[in-house]
Amino acid sequence: MFAREVNESAVIMEALKHVVLVQVDCEKGEGPEIAKKYGVSGYPTFITVNGDGEITDSTIGYGGDEVWAAYVMASVADQRTIEAKTAAYAEQPTAALARSLGNRASTAYEFKNAVNYFKVARDLEPDNAAEFTEHILTNIYYGSFSDVFTLNEVEAEVKPAFNAADADVGDWLHLAEIMTQVAKLTGAPDRAAPYLEKALAADVDPEDENMVRSRGRLAVDGALIIDKDEAKADKLMRASLPEDWDSSPRYLNRYAWWCFENQVNMDEGLELALKGAELAEDDNARARILDTVAELCNALGNCGEAVEHMKRAVDIQPDNQSYKDQLARFEKLLEEQKRG
């Protein structure tokens, strides 16, 4: 979206009068080295540097032209390095410093630190509590994938926002998605049921495509968590995909990963993931799908096959550390199985 709006938004163009924008593809040419140097973990990441190449600010994600322009102007207003800002924060915390350091921690996937900074910012600047709460929830959500936060910590932030007097349908859908995903990841999906029930019962504007998609995703989870009906969930999941999904590597992988995540229809999920790996048009996509294949194989009790598929992924993408870590995990599991 930023790539399109950067040439169309008057708000962005005004902000660009104060900085020099350099766009880098972090997966091509010098991109991987630049990403490593500046600690780029996800896309899109925006990093502000001074004339010496030192980081003065950073943020991940694109929340719209006004949010992006506000980030740029805050970076321009305080051009101290992250190290200098950290030292200043230790002496005297301010909302601006907490916001900047929270953004930097988010960029580096230091989710716990990010949440701590944004909580301080929320306390110091209550007029912008809603914005900081959103940052907190986003970092808690992504941190939950790495077991950084407990489900209780997540619900402690989700519940008051969900029950707030000014919460609307969009809020309920968004918060129900966060709670549902974290509840599933932590092995307690039923904890999400009250949030799902309220979100799914709300009227959604049929003209709002984002809300319609969000409700569709939640309906799949509702079938699993509330109705306990795997066949219904599978049908809804398939219906949520494009008409030609079963010939698209991307959507074959999405469906297969859903099967793995929810332990539903995994035999067919494995078959379709293998099909996706064969149809993949490039090495990145093929390795990503092979990772799904390996997870399904392991979940189905075929750890040896999981090892072989991860070896293929590592061969295709030898510089990808996550694939190496996955291979090591499966090899360890296989060795444990052999030892009985």
LUMDOVO-544167 format. One line per 8 residues: their letters; for each residue x, y negated, z negated of C-alpha. Coordinates in pm, whole numbers, always signed. Layout:
A) X Y Z | ...
This chain:
MFAREVNE) +0 +0 +0 | +283 -241 -83 | +437 -183 +262 | +114 -309 +418 | +36 -593 +178 | +389 -733 +172 | +321 -882 +516 | -42 -975 +449
SAVIMEAL) -76 -1104 +93 | -27 -1476 +36 | +37 -1397 -333 | +328 -1167 -247 | +468 -1404 +11 | +469 -1687 -243 | +656 -1468 -494 | +909 -1370 -229
KHVVLVQV) +1020 -1734 -206 | +1201 -1676 -535 | +1378 -1345 -460 | +1539 -1152 -176 | +1351 -830 -102 | +1565 -534 +6 | +1375 -216 +86 | +1559 +116 +53
DCEKGEGP) +1449 +466 +155 | +1594 +662 -138 | +1579 +992 +51 | +1784 +893 +356 | +2134 +760 +431 | +2277 +574 +134 | +1940 +593 -40 | +2011 +890 -271
EIAKKYGV) +2330 +726 -403 | +2153 +395 -459 | +1871 +577 -640 | +2122 +753 -862 | +2310 +430 -937 | +1998 +243 -1044 | +1816 +531 -1211 | +1527 +559 -967
SGYPTFIT) +1306 +849 -1073 | +983 +789 -879 | +831 +584 -600 | +771 +303 -552 | +1025 +158 -792 | +1108 -212 -790 | +1439 -319 -940 | +1559 -677 -989
VNGDGEIT) +1936 -729 -996 | +2159 -1032 -1038 | +2446 -1138 -814 | +2674 -880 -977 | +2435 -597 -906 | +2334 -564 -1273 | +1976 -470 -1351 | +1772 -751 -1501
DSTIGYGG) +1427 -595 -1468 | +1245 -301 -1312 | +899 -153 -1279 | +748 +158 -1126 | +426 +178 -927 | +233 -86 -738 | -68 -225 -919 | -168 -481 -658
DEVWAAYV) -32 -809 -527 | -105 -1020 -837 | +50 -766 -1074 | +357 -738 -851 | +392 -1115 -819 | +365 -1151 -1198 | +648 -900 -1235 | +863 -1096 -991
MASVADQR) +801 -1429 -1163 | +873 -1280 -1506 | +1201 -1146 -1365 | +1287 -1489 -1231 | +1199 -1656 -1562 | +1438 -1435 -1762 | +1741 -1324 -1562 | +1934 -1170 -1848
TIEAKTAA) +2055 -816 -1799 | +1869 -525 -1956 | +2157 -489 -2203 | +2126 -855 -2304 | +1750 -827 -2336 | +1786 -517 -2553 | +2022 -704 -2785 | +1786 -1004 -2798
YAEQPTAA) +1492 -776 -2875 | +1680 -622 -3166 | +1729 -970 -3308 | +1379 -1105 -3242 | +1113 -901 -3057 | +887 -1094 -2823 | +602 -977 -2603 | +794 -1075 -2289
LARSLGNR) +1101 -876 -2395 | +889 -580 -2500 | +712 -586 -2162 | +1040 -599 -1970 | +1207 -325 -2174 | +890 -115 -2161 | +887 -143 -1782 | +1253 -43 -1769
ASTAYEFK) +1192 +258 -1992 | +899 +362 -1770 | +1120 +338 -1463 | +1374 +567 -1628 | +1097 +810 -1738 | +1179 +736 -2103 | +811 +757 -2186 | +835 +755 -2566
NAVNYFKV) +1047 +439 -2564 | +813 +278 -2313 | +510 +344 -2532 | +686 +203 -2836 | +777 -116 -2649 | +427 -163 -2508 | +271 -110 -2851 | +486 -390 -2985
ARDLEPDN) +389 -609 -2689 | +21 -534 -2757 | +59 -634 -3121 | +243 -954 -3033 | +13 -1056 -2747 | -341 -936 -2833 | -498 -1141 -2555 | -337 -897 -2310
AAEFTEHI) -418 -586 -2514 | -607 -421 -2227 | -306 -447 -1996 | -65 -307 -2253 | -306 -28 -2346 | -313 +73 -1980 | +67 +87 -1977 | +62 +293 -2296
LTNIYYGS) -191 +540 -2156 | -2 +575 -1829 | +324 +654 -2006 | +154 +890 -2249 | -5 +1071 -1955 | +319 +1124 -1766 | +512 +1194 -2084 | +269 +1473 -2168
FSDVFTLN) +406 +1673 -1875 | +734 +1695 -2064 | +578 +1759 -2406 | +685 +1413 -2522 | +345 +1347 -2681 | +99 +1567 -2864 | -266 +1590 -2767 | -355 +1413 -3091
EVEAEVKP) -131 +1120 -2996 | -296 +1101 -2655 | -648 +1110 -2798 | -559 +843 -3053 | -517 +603 -2759 | -783 +744 -2527 | -1073 +764 -2774 | -1093 +397 -2879
AFNAADAD) -1054 +281 -2519 | -1321 +527 -2405 | -1566 +417 -2675 | -1494 +45 -2647 | -1801 -176 -2608 | -1675 -316 -2279 | -1573 +21 -2126 | -1745 +85 -1794
VGDWLHLA) -1789 +384 -1562 | -1449 +329 -1405 | -1287 +333 -1749 | -1470 +652 -1848 | -1364 +830 -1530 | -1002 +719 -1564 | -976 +804 -1933 | -1157 +1135 -1891
EIMTQVAK) -902 +1231 -1625 | -614 +1150 -1858 | -767 +1339 -2149 | -858 +1637 -1932 | -517 +1676 -1776 | -335 +1647 -2107 | -581 +1881 -2281 | -523 +2140 -2009
LTGAPDRA) -148 +2100 -2022 | -145 +2149 -2398 | -366 +2457 -2386 | -672 +2297 -2544 | -903 +2215 -2248 | -1219 +2214 -2462 | -1096 +1898 -2634 | -1174 +1716 -2310
APYLEKAL) -1536 +1831 -2294 | -1698 +1526 -2461 | -1512 +1290 -2231 | -1600 +1493 -1924 | -1968 +1512 -2017 | -2005 +1136 -2057 | -1803 +1053 -1744 | -1989 +1303 -1528
AADVDPED) -2329 +1186 -1653 | -2261 +824 -1555 | -2391 +678 -1229 | -2115 +616 -977 | -2134 +360 -700 | -2139 +571 -380 | -1965 +287 -196 | -1665 +298 -431
ENMVRSRG) -1440 +562 -275 | -1199 +572 -570 | -1477 +639 -817 | -1632 +902 -592 | -1298 +1083 -561 | -1236 +1058 -934 | -1578 +1199 -1015 | -1521 +1479 -766
RLAVDGAL) -1198 +1579 -940 | -1370 +1569 -1278 | -1658 +1780 -1149 | -1409 +2059 -1076 | -1277 +2039 -1430 | -1631 +2018 -1565 | -1717 +2345 -1394 | -1420 +2511 -1563
IIDKDEAK) -1431 +2350 -1906 | -1801 +2284 -1966 | -1972 +2545 -1748 | -1698 +2810 -1776 | -1775 +2894 -1412 | -1460 +2969 -1208 | -1654 +3040 -888 | -1830 +2703 -909
ADKLMRAS) -1500 +2527 -978 | -1335 +2699 -682 | -1620 +2598 -453 | -1604 +2237 -570 | -1226 +2231 -533 | -1245 +2351 -174 | -1523 +2103 -98 | -1303 +1818 -224
LPEDWDSS) -1040 +1893 +41 | -1046 +1776 +406 | -1228 +1992 +657 | -907 +2133 +807 | -731 +2180 +473 | -652 +2545 +535 | -421 +2455 +823 | -242 +2171 +644
PRYLNRYA) +73 +2255 +442 | +4 +1964 +208 | -350 +2073 +120 | -267 +2442 +117 | -9 +2358 -145 | -251 +2139 -339 | -508 +2416 -354 | -248 +2679 -446
WWCFENQV) -110 +2460 -723 | -462 +2410 -857 | -502 +2789 -864 | -179 +2817 -1062 | -259 +2535 -1304 | -599 +2676 -1384 | -518 +3047 -1349 | -800 +3080 -1097
NMDEGLEL) -800 +3288 -776 | -422 +3313 -791 | -387 +3602 -544 | -546 +3397 -266 | -363 +3090 -388 | -33 +3273 -339 | -135 +3387 +7 | -227 +3032 +109
ALKGAELA) +89 +2884 -43 | +299 +3126 +162 | +105 +3015 +470 | +177 +2653 +380 | +549 +2726 +346 | +551 +2876 +694 | +363 +2578 +841 | +573 +2313 +664
EDDNARAR) +724 +2065 +909 | +1034 +1972 +710 | +1265 +2107 +441 | +1132 +1880 +167 | +777 +2006 +214 | +886 +2370 +248 | +1094 +2363 -70 | +812 +2195 -261
ILDTVAEL) +567 +2464 -152 | +814 +2741 -234 | +821 +2605 -588 | +444 +2660 -601 | +488 +3008 -455 | +741 +3093 -724 | +514 +2973 -1004 | +228 +3184 -871
CNALGNCG) +448 +3489 -834 | +566 +3455 -1192 | +211 +3399 -1321 | +105 +3717 -1141 | +384 +3915 -1307 | +629 +3916 -1014 | +921 +3730 -1167 | +1168 +3893 -929
EAVEHMKR) +981 +3747 -632 | +970 +3410 -808 | +1351 +3416 -829 | +1384 +3495 -459 | +1151 +3214 -354 | +1328 +2963 -578 | +1660 +3070 -427 | +1516 +2977 -88
AVDIQPDN) +1408 +2638 -223 | +1755 +2574 -365 | +1917 +2681 -36 | +1696 +2434 +149 | +1747 +2150 -100 | +2081 +2221 -275 | +2098 +1874 -434 | +1759 +1899 -602
QSYKDQLA) +1827 +1956 -973 | +1466 +2042 -1057 | +1476 +2339 -819 | +1802 +2455 -977 | +1640 +2427 -1319 | +1341 +2626 -1199 | +1567 +2897 -1060 | +1756 +2919 -1387
RFEKLLEE) +1426 +2948 -1576 | +1298 +3232 -1361 | +1633 +3412 -1371 | +1626 +3393 -1750 | +1270 +3527 -1759 | +1365 +3810 -1525 | +1662 +3904 -1740 | +1442 +3907 -2048
QKRG) +1195 +4134 -1872 | +1469 +4376 -1773 | +1586 +4392 -2132 | +1237 +4483 -2234
